[in-house]
Amino acid sequence: MKQRKIIIIGAAGRDFHNFNTVYRDNPDYKVVAFTATQIPNIAGRKYPATLAGSLYPEGIPIYVQDNLESLIKELDVDECVFSYSDVSYATVMSIGAKVNAAGADFTLLGPKNTMLKSVKPVIAVGAVRTGCGKSQTSRRVAEVLMAHNLKVIAVRHPMPYGDLEAQKVQRFASIDDLTKHHCTIEEMEEYEPHIARGNVIYAGVDYEAILRAAENDPNGCDVILWDGGNNDFPFFRPDFMVTVVDPHRPGHELSYYPGEVTLRLADAVVINKIDSADFDNIQTVRKNIEQVNPKAVVVDAVSTLRVDKPEVIHGKRVLVIEDGPTLTHGEMKIGAGIVAARRFGAAEIIDPRPYAVGKLADTYRIYPNIGQLLPAMGYDEQQMKDLSDTIDRTNCDSVVIATPIDLARVIRINKPNTRVKYDLQEIGRPVMEDVLEGFIKKIKSQ
Protein backbone atom coordinates (compact mmCIF):
# COMPACT_ATOMS: atom_id res chain seq x y z
CA MET A 1 0.00 0.00 0.00
CA LYS A 2 1.35 3.42 -0.98
CA GLN A 3 2.24 5.63 1.98
CA ARG A 4 -0.24 8.51 2.07
CA LYS A 5 1.13 12.03 2.40
CA ILE A 6 -0.80 14.15 4.92
CA ILE A 7 -1.09 17.84 5.76
CA ILE A 8 -2.72 18.60 9.10
CA ILE A 9 -4.59 21.93 9.02
CA GLY A 10 -4.53 23.38 12.52
CA ALA A 11 -3.97 26.12 15.07
CA ALA A 12 -1.48 24.68 17.61
CA GLY A 13 -3.79 22.42 19.59
CA ARG A 14 -6.15 19.84 18.10
CA ASP A 15 -3.74 19.42 15.16
CA PHE A 16 -0.90 18.22 17.38
CA HIS A 17 -3.28 15.91 19.27
CA ASN A 18 -4.63 14.39 16.06
CA PHE A 19 -1.07 13.77 14.90
CA ASN A 20 -0.06 12.19 18.21
CA THR A 21 -3.05 9.84 18.39
CA VAL A 22 -3.51 8.84 14.74
CA TYR A 23 -0.34 9.42 12.72
CA ARG A 24 2.74 9.63 14.94
CA ASP A 25 3.61 5.93 14.98
CA ASN A 26 1.75 4.85 11.84
CA PRO A 27 4.10 4.01 8.91
CA ASP A 28 1.16 3.97 6.46
CA TYR A 29 1.10 7.77 6.61
CA LYS A 30 3.67 10.52 6.34
CA VAL A 31 2.68 13.91 7.73
CA VAL A 32 4.64 16.30 5.54
CA ALA A 33 3.43 19.55 7.11
CA PHE A 34 1.16 21.33 9.55
CA THR A 35 -0.52 24.59 8.63
CA ALA A 36 -1.42 27.21 11.21
CA THR A 37 -3.99 29.98 11.60
CA GLN A 38 -5.84 31.90 14.39
CA ILE A 39 -2.76 32.06 16.65
CA PRO A 40 0.22 34.32 15.84
CA ASN A 41 3.86 33.18 15.78
CA ILE A 42 3.15 29.46 15.17
CA ALA A 43 3.96 29.24 11.46
CA GLY A 44 7.65 29.11 10.52
CA ARG A 45 8.49 26.71 13.32
CA LYS A 46 8.67 22.90 13.52
CA TYR A 47 6.80 20.30 15.49
CA PRO A 48 9.95 18.98 17.19
CA ALA A 49 11.39 15.53 16.58
CA THR A 50 11.29 14.76 20.31
CA LEU A 51 7.49 14.99 20.17
CA ALA A 52 7.01 13.72 16.60
CA GLY A 53 8.58 10.31 17.27
CA SER A 54 11.01 7.98 15.54
CA LEU A 55 9.37 8.27 12.10
CA TYR A 56 10.13 12.02 12.03
CA PRO A 57 13.78 12.52 13.00
CA GLU A 58 13.78 16.01 11.44
CA GLY A 59 10.48 17.09 12.99
CA ILE A 60 7.59 18.46 10.90
CA PRO A 61 7.49 21.98 9.43
CA ILE A 62 4.59 24.35 10.21
CA TYR A 63 3.45 26.71 7.45
CA VAL A 64 0.83 29.44 7.29
CA GLN A 65 -2.56 28.19 6.13
CA ASP A 66 -2.53 30.73 3.28
CA ASN A 67 0.00 28.48 1.54
CA LEU A 68 -2.18 25.35 1.76
CA GLU A 69 -3.09 24.97 -1.92
CA SER A 70 0.46 25.42 -3.15
CA LEU A 71 1.76 23.03 -0.47
CA ILE A 72 -0.66 20.32 -1.60
CA LYS A 73 0.78 20.49 -5.11
CA GLU A 74 4.44 20.99 -4.19
CA LEU A 75 4.47 18.14 -1.67
CA ASP A 76 2.20 15.82 -3.72
CA VAL A 77 -0.23 15.56 -0.77
CA ASP A 78 -2.96 12.88 -0.75
CA GLU A 79 -5.05 14.05 2.18
CA CYS A 80 -5.60 17.14 4.34
CA VAL A 81 -6.96 16.69 7.86
CA PHE A 82 -8.90 19.66 9.22
CA SER A 83 -7.92 19.99 12.88
CA TYR A 84 -8.97 23.26 14.52
CA SER A 85 -12.13 24.63 16.04
CA ASP A 86 -14.67 27.45 16.33
CA VAL A 87 -15.19 28.00 12.62
CA SER A 88 -18.41 28.26 10.64
CA TYR A 89 -19.54 25.43 8.43
CA ALA A 90 -19.13 27.76 5.45
CA THR A 91 -15.47 28.28 6.37
CA VAL A 92 -14.82 24.56 6.87
CA MET A 93 -16.30 23.65 3.50
CA SER A 94 -14.58 26.53 1.73
CA ILE A 95 -11.28 25.11 2.94
CA GLY A 96 -12.48 21.66 1.89
CA ALA A 97 -13.25 22.98 -1.60
CA LYS A 98 -9.75 24.45 -1.90
CA VAL A 99 -8.22 21.15 -0.78
CA ASN A 100 -10.28 19.12 -3.25
CA ALA A 101 -9.59 21.55 -6.09
CA ALA A 102 -5.87 21.19 -5.37
CA GLY A 103 -6.29 17.41 -5.74
CA ALA A 104 -6.33 16.08 -2.17
CA ASP A 105 -8.91 14.40 0.04
CA PHE A 106 -10.44 16.38 2.90
CA THR A 107 -10.86 14.64 6.27
CA LEU A 108 -12.40 15.32 9.68
CA LEU A 109 -11.26 12.97 12.45
CA GLY A 110 -13.77 11.96 15.11
CA PRO A 111 -13.87 10.80 18.73
CA LYS A 112 -13.30 7.08 18.07
CA ASN A 113 -9.75 7.64 16.84
CA THR A 114 -8.79 10.69 18.90
CA MET A 115 -10.33 10.33 22.38
CA LEU A 116 -8.06 8.79 25.01
CA LYS A 117 -9.43 6.46 27.67
CA SER A 118 -8.70 7.27 31.31
CA VAL A 119 -8.54 4.86 34.25
CA LYS A 120 -10.25 7.62 36.28
CA PRO A 121 -13.80 8.95 35.84
CA VAL A 122 -13.84 11.85 33.37
CA ILE A 123 -16.30 14.74 33.23
CA ALA A 124 -15.95 17.11 30.27
CA VAL A 125 -17.14 20.68 29.91
CA GLY A 126 -17.33 22.19 26.45
CA ALA A 127 -19.21 24.89 24.55
CA VAL A 128 -20.70 25.50 21.13
CA ARG A 129 -18.66 28.73 20.69
CA THR A 130 -15.82 30.57 22.37
CA GLY A 131 -17.23 32.98 24.97
CA CYS A 132 -20.36 31.02 25.96
CA GLY A 133 -19.31 30.82 29.61
CA LYS A 134 -17.51 27.50 29.57
CA SER A 135 -14.81 28.56 32.04
CA GLN A 136 -17.21 29.53 34.82
CA THR A 137 -19.20 26.37 34.12
CA SER A 138 -16.03 24.31 34.57
CA ARG A 139 -15.38 26.09 37.85
CA ARG A 140 -18.96 25.43 38.99
CA VAL A 141 -18.67 21.73 38.15
CA ALA A 142 -15.39 21.55 40.09
CA GLU A 143 -17.00 23.25 43.09
CA VAL A 144 -19.83 20.69 43.17
CA LEU A 145 -17.42 17.77 42.93
CA MET A 146 -15.11 19.21 45.59
CA ALA A 147 -18.07 19.75 47.93
CA HIS A 148 -18.42 15.96 47.86
CA ASN A 149 -14.79 15.60 48.97
CA LEU A 150 -13.61 14.46 45.55
CA LYS A 151 -10.10 15.34 44.44
CA VAL A 152 -10.51 17.03 41.07
CA ILE A 153 -7.65 17.33 38.60
CA ALA A 154 -8.41 19.66 35.71
CA VAL A 155 -6.91 19.25 32.26
CA ARG A 156 -7.20 22.18 29.86
CA HIS A 157 -7.54 22.09 26.10
CA PRO A 158 -4.08 22.96 24.68
CA MET A 159 -2.61 26.42 24.23
CA PRO A 160 1.04 25.54 23.44
CA TYR A 161 2.30 28.77 21.94
CA GLY A 162 5.86 28.71 23.27
CA ASP A 163 8.61 26.07 23.42
CA LEU A 164 6.74 22.92 22.41
CA GLU A 165 9.34 20.54 23.87
CA ALA A 166 9.23 22.32 27.24
CA GLN A 167 5.43 22.32 27.10
CA LYS A 168 5.01 18.57 26.56
CA VAL A 169 3.43 18.17 30.03
CA GLN A 170 2.71 21.20 32.23
CA ARG A 171 1.38 21.09 35.79
CA PHE A 172 0.02 24.20 37.50
CA ALA A 173 -0.57 24.05 41.24
CA SER A 174 0.40 27.59 42.30
CA ILE A 175 0.48 31.09 40.85
CA ASP A 176 4.27 30.80 40.71
CA ASP A 177 3.87 27.97 38.19
CA LEU A 178 2.36 30.46 35.73
CA THR A 179 5.66 32.36 35.75
CA LYS A 180 7.70 29.15 35.70
CA HIS A 181 6.02 28.04 32.48
CA HIS A 182 6.15 31.52 30.85
CA CYS A 183 2.38 31.64 30.43
CA THR A 184 0.67 34.03 28.02
CA ILE A 185 -2.33 36.10 29.11
CA GLU A 186 -4.61 33.58 27.39
CA GLU A 187 -3.10 30.71 29.38
CA MET A 188 -3.24 32.58 32.68
CA GLU A 189 -6.91 33.41 32.08
CA GLU A 190 -7.73 29.70 31.96
CA TYR A 191 -5.32 28.30 34.55
CA GLU A 192 -5.36 30.89 37.33
CA PRO A 193 -9.07 30.56 38.31
CA HIS A 194 -8.59 26.83 38.89
CA ILE A 195 -5.43 27.39 40.93
CA ALA A 196 -7.19 30.04 43.02
CA ARG A 197 -9.87 27.48 43.93
CA GLY A 198 -7.33 24.88 45.01
CA ASN A 199 -7.34 22.71 41.89
CA VAL A 200 -4.30 21.38 40.11
CA ILE A 201 -4.55 21.88 36.35
CA TYR A 202 -2.57 20.29 33.54
CA ALA A 203 -2.03 21.34 29.94
CA GLY A 204 0.59 21.05 27.21
CA VAL A 205 1.13 19.17 23.96
CA ASP A 206 1.20 15.39 24.50
CA TYR A 207 -2.18 14.56 25.99
CA GLU A 208 -1.49 10.85 26.47
CA ALA A 209 1.43 11.79 28.74
CA ILE A 210 -0.66 14.57 30.33
CA LEU A 211 -3.54 12.20 31.10
CA ARG A 212 -1.28 9.63 32.76
CA ALA A 213 0.41 12.36 34.83
CA ALA A 214 -2.98 13.74 35.92
CA GLU A 215 -4.26 10.28 36.89
CA ASN A 216 -1.20 9.88 39.11
CA ASP A 217 -0.99 13.43 40.43
CA PRO A 218 0.90 13.62 43.76
CA ASN A 219 -2.09 15.40 45.34
CA GLY A 220 -4.32 12.47 44.46
CA CYS A 221 -7.02 12.19 41.81
CA ASP A 222 -10.60 10.97 42.06
CA VAL A 223 -11.92 12.54 38.86
CA ILE A 224 -10.50 14.19 35.74
CA LEU A 225 -12.21 17.42 34.65
CA TRP A 226 -11.70 18.13 30.95
CA ASP A 227 -11.85 21.92 30.60
CA GLY A 228 -12.51 22.40 26.90
CA GLY A 229 -11.32 25.22 24.69
CA ASN A 230 -12.90 27.00 21.73
CA ASN A 231 -15.80 24.71 20.82
CA ASP A 232 -13.79 21.53 20.45
CA PHE A 233 -14.90 18.10 21.60
CA PRO A 234 -12.81 16.44 24.35
CA PHE A 235 -9.47 14.70 23.90
CA PHE A 236 -10.49 12.28 26.68
CA ARG A 237 -13.50 9.96 26.51
CA PRO A 238 -15.97 11.45 29.00
CA ASP A 239 -18.24 9.52 31.35
CA PHE A 240 -20.38 12.66 31.53
CA MET A 241 -20.35 15.77 29.38
CA VAL A 242 -21.69 19.29 29.92
CA THR A 243 -22.00 21.67 26.96
CA VAL A 244 -22.67 25.42 27.24
CA VAL A 245 -24.74 27.32 24.67
CA ASP A 246 -25.14 31.07 24.19
CA PRO A 247 -28.51 32.69 23.37
CA HIS A 248 -26.68 35.86 22.35
CA ARG A 249 -25.66 33.87 19.25
CA PRO A 250 -28.77 31.79 18.50
CA GLY A 251 -28.30 29.25 15.73
CA HIS A 252 -24.53 29.10 16.11
CA GLU A 253 -24.95 25.84 18.02
CA LEU A 254 -25.98 24.26 14.68
CA SER A 255 -23.71 26.16 12.31
CA TYR A 256 -20.18 26.10 13.77
CA TYR A 257 -17.65 23.28 13.79
CA PRO A 258 -17.22 21.35 15.97
CA GLY A 259 -19.69 23.08 18.29
CA GLU A 260 -22.61 21.01 17.08
CA VAL A 261 -20.56 17.90 17.89
CA THR A 262 -20.21 19.03 21.50
CA LEU A 263 -23.96 19.69 21.64
CA ARG A 264 -24.82 16.26 20.30
CA LEU A 265 -22.40 14.59 22.75
CA ALA A 266 -23.78 16.40 25.81
CA ASP A 267 -25.48 14.71 28.74
CA ALA A 268 -26.39 18.16 30.08
CA VAL A 269 -26.69 21.49 28.28
CA VAL A 270 -26.32 24.84 30.06
CA ILE A 271 -28.16 27.78 28.50
CA ASN A 272 -26.12 30.64 29.91
CA LYS A 273 -26.77 34.42 29.97
CA ILE A 274 -30.56 34.09 30.03
CA ASP A 275 -30.80 37.32 32.03
CA SER A 276 -29.34 39.42 29.20
CA ALA A 277 -30.56 37.57 26.09
CA ASP A 278 -33.78 38.16 24.14
CA PHE A 279 -36.59 35.75 24.95
CA ASP A 280 -37.01 34.73 21.29
CA ASN A 281 -33.30 33.91 21.04
CA ILE A 282 -33.48 31.76 24.16
CA GLN A 283 -36.41 29.86 22.65
CA THR A 284 -34.50 29.35 19.40
CA VAL A 285 -31.64 27.77 21.33
CA ARG A 286 -34.05 25.57 23.30
CA LYS A 287 -35.66 24.37 20.08
CA ASN A 288 -32.28 23.55 18.55
CA ILE A 289 -31.21 21.58 21.63
CA GLU A 290 -34.45 19.60 21.46
CA GLN A 291 -33.91 18.98 17.76
CA VAL A 292 -30.44 17.42 17.96
CA ASN A 293 -30.17 16.16 21.56
CA PRO A 294 -33.61 15.67 23.14
CA LYS A 295 -32.24 13.39 25.90
CA ALA A 296 -29.93 16.05 27.35
CA VAL A 297 -30.84 17.68 30.67
CA VAL A 298 -31.14 21.45 30.22
CA VAL A 299 -29.93 23.90 32.88
CA ASP A 300 -30.83 27.61 32.77
CA ALA A 301 -28.09 29.87 34.08
CA VAL A 302 -26.65 33.36 34.27
CA SER A 303 -23.12 34.62 34.66
CA THR A 304 -23.40 36.71 37.80
CA LEU A 305 -21.28 39.87 37.76
CA ARG A 306 -19.29 41.39 40.59
CA VAL A 307 -17.39 44.66 40.25
CA ASP A 308 -14.58 45.55 42.65
CA LYS A 309 -15.00 49.33 42.41
CA PRO A 310 -18.31 50.47 40.88
CA GLU A 311 -17.31 54.11 41.35
CA VAL A 312 -14.67 53.63 38.64
CA ILE A 313 -17.52 52.99 36.19
CA HIS A 314 -20.40 55.23 37.29
CA GLY A 315 -20.55 58.45 35.27
CA LYS A 316 -17.18 57.75 33.65
CA ARG A 317 -16.01 57.41 30.06
CA VAL A 318 -14.75 53.85 30.17
CA LEU A 319 -12.57 51.56 28.08
CA VAL A 320 -13.78 47.94 28.22
CA ILE A 321 -11.29 45.09 27.93
CA GLU A 322 -12.57 41.57 27.22
CA ASP A 323 -10.97 38.15 26.76
CA GLY A 324 -9.06 38.15 23.45
CA PRO A 325 -10.17 34.87 21.75
CA THR A 326 -13.79 35.55 22.72
CA LEU A 327 -13.71 38.71 20.58
CA THR A 328 -11.53 37.42 17.73
CA HIS A 329 -12.48 33.97 16.45
CA GLY A 330 -15.31 33.83 19.03
CA GLU A 331 -16.92 36.83 17.27
CA MET A 332 -18.64 38.13 20.42
CA LYS A 333 -19.95 41.68 20.30
CA ILE A 334 -21.02 41.90 23.96
CA GLY A 335 -19.38 40.46 27.03
CA ALA A 336 -19.31 40.83 30.79
CA GLY A 337 -17.45 44.13 30.57
CA ILE A 338 -20.08 45.80 28.39
CA VAL A 339 -22.87 44.43 30.59
CA ALA A 340 -21.13 45.77 33.71
CA ALA A 341 -20.45 49.17 32.11
CA ARG A 342 -24.12 49.59 31.28
CA ARG A 343 -25.39 48.18 34.58
CA PHE A 344 -23.17 50.42 36.70
CA GLY A 345 -23.92 53.61 34.79
CA ALA A 346 -20.95 54.37 32.55
CA ALA A 347 -21.38 57.73 30.82
CA GLU A 348 -19.80 56.43 27.60
CA ILE A 349 -17.99 53.37 26.27
CA ILE A 350 -14.89 54.57 24.41
CA ASP A 351 -13.91 53.00 21.09
CA PRO A 352 -10.22 51.97 21.37
CA ARG A 353 -9.64 51.33 17.67
CA PRO A 354 -8.29 54.83 16.83
CA TYR A 355 -5.70 54.41 19.59
CA ALA A 356 -4.53 50.82 18.84
CA VAL A 357 -0.83 50.30 18.18
CA GLY A 358 1.42 47.52 16.91
CA LYS A 359 0.04 44.00 16.95
CA LEU A 360 -3.25 45.18 18.41
CA ALA A 361 -3.79 47.37 15.37
CA ASP A 362 -3.10 44.25 13.28
CA THR A 363 -5.72 42.35 15.30
CA TYR A 364 -8.37 44.92 14.42
CA ARG A 365 -7.44 44.63 10.75
CA ILE A 366 -7.71 40.83 10.84
CA TYR A 367 -10.96 40.92 12.88
CA PRO A 368 -12.71 44.13 11.77
CA ASN A 369 -15.98 43.27 13.51
CA ILE A 370 -14.64 43.39 17.09
CA GLY A 371 -16.20 46.81 17.57
CA GLN A 372 -15.64 49.14 20.52
CA LEU A 373 -14.00 46.57 22.75
CA LEU A 374 -10.32 46.03 23.48
CA PRO A 375 -9.24 42.35 23.19
CA ALA A 376 -6.75 41.32 25.88
CA MET A 377 -4.30 39.89 23.38
CA GLY A 378 -1.15 38.60 25.00
CA TYR A 379 0.39 35.72 23.09
CA ASP A 380 3.87 37.24 23.48
CA GLU A 381 5.66 40.11 25.22
CA GLN A 382 5.22 42.46 22.26
CA GLN A 383 1.46 41.97 22.24
CA MET A 384 1.36 42.62 25.99
CA LYS A 385 3.35 45.84 25.52
CA ASP A 386 1.06 46.90 22.66
CA LEU A 387 -1.96 46.23 24.88
CA SER A 388 -0.53 48.41 27.65
CA ASP A 389 0.40 51.19 25.20
CA THR A 390 -3.06 51.12 23.62
CA ILE A 391 -4.67 51.54 27.05
CA ASP A 392 -2.35 54.48 27.76
CA ARG A 393 -3.24 56.17 24.45
CA THR A 394 -7.02 55.70 24.73
CA ASN A 395 -8.86 58.88 25.69
CA CYS A 396 -10.92 57.52 28.59
CA ASP A 397 -11.43 58.17 32.31
CA SER A 398 -11.10 54.59 33.50
CA VAL A 399 -10.75 50.97 32.45
CA VAL A 400 -13.17 48.06 32.94
CA ILE A 401 -11.26 44.75 32.96
CA ALA A 402 -13.51 41.79 32.16
CA THR A 403 -10.83 39.12 31.79
CA PRO A 404 -10.65 36.04 34.05
CA ILE A 405 -7.38 37.28 35.59
CA ASP A 406 -6.31 40.58 37.10
CA LEU A 407 -4.82 42.12 33.98
CA ALA A 408 -3.26 44.91 36.02
CA ARG A 409 -1.06 42.29 37.66
CA VAL A 410 0.60 41.27 34.40
CA ILE A 411 0.70 44.49 32.35
CA ARG A 412 1.12 48.18 33.16
CA ILE A 413 -2.21 50.07 33.38
CA ASN A 414 -1.72 53.74 34.28
CA LYS A 415 -5.40 54.59 34.62
CA PRO A 416 -8.06 53.96 37.27
CA ASN A 417 -9.39 50.45 36.69
CA THR A 418 -11.73 47.87 38.11
CA ARG A 419 -12.26 44.16 37.54
CA VAL A 420 -15.46 42.44 36.53
CA LYS A 421 -15.69 38.94 37.98
CA TYR A 422 -18.29 36.40 36.95
CA ASP A 423 -19.50 33.01 38.12
CA LEU A 424 -22.16 30.62 36.90
CA GLN A 425 -25.44 30.67 38.79
CA GLU A 426 -28.23 28.26 37.94
CA ILE A 427 -31.78 29.62 37.69
CA GLY A 428 -34.58 27.35 38.90
CA ARG A 429 -34.16 23.58 38.66
CA PRO A 430 -32.28 21.49 37.80
CA VAL A 431 -29.10 22.89 39.33
CA MET A 432 -25.65 21.44 38.75
CA GLU A 433 -25.90 19.40 41.94
CA ASP A 434 -28.99 17.66 40.51
CA VAL A 435 -27.34 17.11 37.14
CA LEU A 436 -24.20 15.53 38.62
CA GLU A 437 -25.90 13.42 41.30
CA GLY A 438 -25.74 10.15 39.35
CA PHE A 439 -22.17 10.76 38.19
CA ILE A 440 -21.03 11.45 41.76
CA LYS A 441 -22.78 8.36 43.12
CA LYS A 442 -21.08 6.24 40.48
CA ILE A 443 -17.64 7.60 41.43
CA LYS A 444 -18.20 6.97 45.14
CA SER A 445 -19.42 3.42 44.52
CA GLN A 446 -16.24 2.43 42.70
Buried (B, 14 or more C-beta within 10 A) or exposed (E): EEEBBBBBBBBBBBBBBBBBBBBBEBEEBBBBBBBBBBBBBBBEBBBBBEBBBEBBEEBBBBBEBEEBBEBBEEBEBBBBBBBBBBBBEEEBBEBBEBBBEBEBBBBEBEBEEBBBEBEBBBBBBBBBBBBBBBBBBBBBBBBBBBEBEBBBBBBBBBBBBBEBEBBBBBBBBEBEBBEEBBBBBBBBBBBBBBBEBEBBBBBBBBBBBBBBBBBEBEEEBBBBBBBBBBBBBBBBBBBBBBBBBBBBBBEBBBBBBBBBBBBBBBBBBBBBBBBBBEEEBBEBBBEBBEEEBEEBEBBBBBBEBEBEEEEBBBEBBBBBBBBBBBBBBBBBBBBBBBBBBBBBEBEEBBBBBEBBBBBBEBBBEEBEEBBBBBBBBBBBEBBBBBBBBBBEEBEBBBBBBBBBBBBBEBBEBEBBBBBBBBBBBBEEEBBBBBBBEEBBEEBEEE
